[in-house]
Amino acid sequence: MASGFFVLLDDIATLMNDVATMGKIAGKKTAGILGDDLAVNAEKSSGFVSEREVPVLWAITKGSFMNKLIILPIAFLLSYFLPQSIVIILIIGGLYLSYEAVEKVLEYIFPHHHKENQLSKKELSREEVLAVEKEKIKSAILTDFILSVEIIIIALGAVVGEAIFVQVIVVTIIAIVATIGVYGIVAMIVRMDDVGYHMIVQGQRNSQPARKKVGTLMVRSMPMVIKAIGIIGTVALVLVSGGIFMHNIQFIHDILHSWPSLLAEVVTGIVVGFLVLAIVQLVKFIIKKIRN
């Protein structure tokens, strides 16, 4: 009886060791996409009235957890019954990531002039403000759903050869940590200007110039922080997508296996991204011609 108990403990210890090991691997695989997730959510969660930022962010966070509850069971079922589909979904996700990265690079080089939001030119009633807020929350949750699929599939792809129990534990932990980590950092970013403004006021009131300077720096640096995160996220998208193609498409691996891995992933991600972008633009052009 005692020996059976210790065997059980040994099995549990082995399982936890496997979970820890695969968790590190899956964490590294998904770290790249989290930069983009962070940048996108920081952008979508900012721009609200100060007192509404935290409630809005909480609503988006709850939506993100609901997204994970929908995606995780489907992903585990596919991994168990159709494990080969994970690689296919992974490659499709890589195509989307490379396309998104190239679009962002082109946006940096050739910025588009977006139409000014007409709503900002007039005073809105409370009902109108809440309606706009609700639409923004829906948009943020939809974007989170797409990014969540990418994160979960990439994490699942890293552990697809392991026992299903290990897969469930590792990917679930990655999904939960990603949500808490991303939205925790987003909360700090979107509140950074308010904290800075409070420090400016306190510095002026109490004759503390150092405090006022720090507050001013926080307020002025918020847009730059979001932009920097966006740039880091774009680089991460290129690397993540390039790594997906390098490790899952044999002929690409055979062509570039002698290159330094970082260079091979960057080149692969950018080339595939431009190819996907060209195909998307061609399809749009054809659809437009047909409609006309």
C-alpha positions in Angstrom: 0.0 0.0 0.0 2.8 2.4 1.0 4.9 1.5 -2.0 1.9 2.2 -4.3 1.5 5.6 -2.7 5.2 6.5 -3.3 4.9 5.2 -6.9 2.0 7.6 -7.3 4.0 10.5 -5.9 6.9 9.6 -8.3 4.4 9.6 -11.2 3.1 13.0 -10.1 6.6 14.4 -9.8 7.5 13.2 -13.2 4.3 14.7 -14.7 5.0 18.0 -13.0 8.6 18.0 -14.3 7.3 17.3 -17.9 4.7 20.1 -17.4 7.5 22.5 -16.2 9.8 21.6 -19.1 7.2 21.9 -21.8 5.8 25.0 -20.2 9.2 26.7 -20.7 9.3 25.6 -24.3 5.7 26.7 -25.0 6.3 30.0 -23.2 9.3 30.8 -25.4 7.3 29.9 -28.5 4.5 32.2 -27.6 6.6 35.1 -26.2 6.9 36.7 -29.6 3.2 37.0 -30.3 2.6 38.4 -26.8 4.4 41.6 -27.8 1.9 42.2 -30.6 -1.0 41.2 -28.3 0.2 43.7 -25.8 0.6 46.5 -28.4 -2.8 45.9 -29.9 -4.6 45.7 -26.6 -2.8 48.8 -25.2 -3.9 50.8 -28.3 -7.5 49.5 -28.1 -7.8 50.0 -24.4 -6.7 53.6 -24.4 -8.6 56.7 -25.5 -11.5 56.3 -23.0 -12.6 58.8 -20.4 -10.3 58.4 -17.4 -12.9 57.1 -15.0 -14.0 54.5 -17.6 -10.6 53.1 -18.5 -10.5 50.5 -15.7 -14.2 49.3 -16.2 -13.6 49.0 -20.0 -10.3 47.1 -19.5 -12.0 44.8 -17.0 -14.8 44.1 -19.6 -12.2 43.3 -22.2 -10.3 41.1 -19.8 -13.5 39.1 -19.0 -14.1 38.8 -22.7 -10.6 37.5 -23.2 -11.1 34.8 -20.6 -14.4 33.8 -22.3 -12.4 33.6 -25.6 -10.0 31.2 -24.0 -12.9 29.1 -22.6 -14.2 28.7 -26.2 -10.9 28.1 -27.9 -9.2 25.8 -25.5 -11.7 22.8 -25.6 -11.8 23.0 -29.4 -8.0 23.1 -29.6 -7.6 20.1 -27.3 -10.2 18.0 -29.2 -8.4 18.7 -32.5 -5.1 17.8 -30.9 -6.5 14.5 -29.6 -8.6 13.4 -32.6 -6.8 15.3 -35.5 -3.3 16.1 -34.3 -2.2 16.8 -37.9 -4.7 19.7 -38.0 -2.6 21.6 -35.4 0.3 21.9 -37.9 -2.1 23.1 -40.6 -3.7 25.7 -38.4 -0.3 26.7 -37.2 0.8 27.4 -40.8 -2.4 29.3 -41.5 -1.8 31.3 -38.4 1.8 31.9 -39.6 0.5 33.2 -43.0 -1.8 35.7 -41.1 1.1 36.8 -38.8 3.5 37.4 -41.6 0.8 39.3 -43.6 0.0 41.4 -40.5 3.7 42.1 -39.9 4.3 43.2 -43.5 1.2 45.4 -43.4 2.6 47.1 -40.3 6.0 47.6 -41.9 4.5 49.2 -44.9 2.3 51.4 -42.6 5.5 52.6 -40.9 7.2 53.4 -44.2 4.1 54.7 -46.0 1.7 55.9 -43.3 -1.9 56.2 -44.3 -3.9 59.3 -43.5 -6.9 58.0 -41.5 -10.1 60.0 -41.5 -10.6 62.1 -38.4 -13.2 60.7 -36.1 -16.2 62.9 -36.5 -17.5 61.9 -33.0 -14.6 63.8 -31.4 -15.9 67.1 -32.9 -19.1 67.1 -31.0 -20.3 66.7 -27.4 -21.8 63.2 -26.9 -24.5 62.3 -24.4 -23.8 59.6 -21.8 -25.8 57.1 -23.9 -23.8 57.9 -27.0 -20.5 57.6 -25.1 -21.6 54.2 -23.7 -22.6 53.0 -27.2 -19.2 54.0 -28.6 -17.5 52.4 -25.7 -19.5 49.2 -26.2 -18.5 49.0 -29.9 -14.8 49.5 -28.9 -15.1 46.7 -26.3 -16.6 44.4 -28.9 -13.8 45.2 -31.4 -11.1 44.6 -28.7 -12.6 41.3 -27.7 -12.8 40.2 -31.4 -9.1 41.1 -31.9 -8.3 39.3 -28.7 -10.1 36.2 -30.0 -7.9 36.1 -33.1 -4.7 36.7 -31.1 -5.8 34.1 -28.5 -6.2 31.5 -31.3 -2.7 32.2 -32.4 -1.2 32.0 -28.9 -3.0 28.8 -28.1 -2.2 27.0 -31.4 1.5 28.0 -31.1 1.6 26.8 -27.5 -0.2 23.6 -28.5 2.2 23.1 -31.5 5.1 23.2 -29.1 3.7 20.3 -27.0 1.7 18.4 -29.6 3.8 15.3 -29.2 3.2 15.0 -25.5 0.4 13.2 -23.6 -2.9 15.0 -23.8 -3.0 15.6 -20.1 0.4 17.4 -20.3 -1.0 19.4 -23.3 -4.1 20.5 -21.4 -2.1 21.7 -18.3 0.7 23.5 -20.2 -1.6 25.2 -22.8 -4.1 26.2 -20.1 -1.4 27.7 -18.0 0.0 29.6 -21.0 -3.4 30.9 -21.8 -4.2 32.1 -18.3 -0.7 33.7 -17.7 -0.9 35.4 -21.1 -4.2 37.0 -20.3 -3.3 38.1 -16.8 0.2 39.3 -17.9 -0.9 41.1 -21.0 -3.9 42.9 -19.5 -2.0 43.6 -16.3 0.7 45.5 -18.3 -2.0 47.1 -20.4 -3.7 48.4 -17.3 -0.4 50.0 -16.2 0.2 51.6 -19.6 -3.3 53.1 -20.0 -3.2 54.5 -16.5 0.4 55.9 -16.9 -0.8 59.3 -18.1 -3.3 59.6 -15.2 -0.6 58.8 -12.7 1.7 61.2 -14.4 -0.9 64.0 -14.3 -1.5 63.3 -10.6 2.2 63.6 -9.9 2.4 66.9 -11.8 -0.5 68.4 -9.8 1.0 67.1 -6.5 4.4 68.5 -7.5 3.0 71.9 -8.2 0.9 71.9 -5.1 3.8 70.8 -2.8 6.6 72.6 -4.6 8.3 69.4 -5.6 9.9 70.0 -9.0 11.4 66.5 -9.3 8.0 64.9 -8.8 6.5 67.3 -11.4 9.3 66.4 -13.9 8.7 62.6 -13.5 5.0 63.1 -14.0 5.6 65.2 -17.1 7.9 62.5 -18.4 5.3 59.8 -17.8 2.5 61.8 -19.6 4.8 62.6 -22.6 6.3 59.1 -22.9 3.0 57.2 -23.0 2.5 57.5 -26.8 6.2 56.6 -27.3 5.8 53.5 -25.1 2.8 52.3 -27.1 4.6 52.9 -30.3 7.8 51.1 -29.1 5.7 48.1 -28.0 4.1 48.1 -31.5 7.5 48.1 -33.2 8.7 45.3 -30.9 5.5 43.4 -31.6 6.0 43.8 -35.4 9.5 42.3 -35.2 8.2 39.5 -33.0 5.5 38.8 -35.6 8.1 38.4 -38.4 10.3 36.1 -36.2 7.3 34.0 -35.0 5.9 33.5 -38.5 9.3 32.8 -40.0 10.0 30.2 -37.3 6.6 28.5 -37.9 7.5 28.1 -41.7 11.1 27.1 -41.0 10.1 24.3 -38.6 6.9 23.0 -40.3 7.6 23.4 -44.1 10.3 21.0 -45.1 11.4 22.6 -48.4 11.9 26.0 -46.7 14.0 24.4 -44.0 16.1 22.5 -46.6 16.8 25.8 -48.5 17.7 27.9 -45.5 19.0 25.4 -42.9 22.6 26.6 -43.4 21.7 30.2 -42.6 21.8 31.7 -39.1 18.4 30.9 -37.6 17.5 34.5 -36.8 18.3 35.7 -40.3 16.4 32.7 -41.9 13.3 33.4 -39.8 13.3 37.1 -40.6 13.8 36.6 -44.4 11.2 33.8 -44.4 8.6 35.8 -42.5 9.0 38.9 -44.7 9.1 37.1 -48.0 6.0 35.0 -47.2 4.3 38.1 -45.8 4.8 40.0 -49.1 3.5 37.0 -51.1 0.4 36.8 -48.9 -0.1 40.6 -49.2 0.2 40.4 -53.0 -2.4 37.6 -53.2 -4.8 39.5 -50.9 -4.5 42.7 -53.0 -5.0 40.7 -56.2 -8.1 39.1 -54.8 -9.4 42.5 -53.7 -8.7 43.9 -57.2 -10.5 41.0 -58.9 -13.5 41.3 -56.6 -13.7 45.0 -57.2 -13.6 44.5 -61.0 -16.3 41.9 -60.8 -18.5 44.3 -58.7 -18.0 47.1 -61.2 
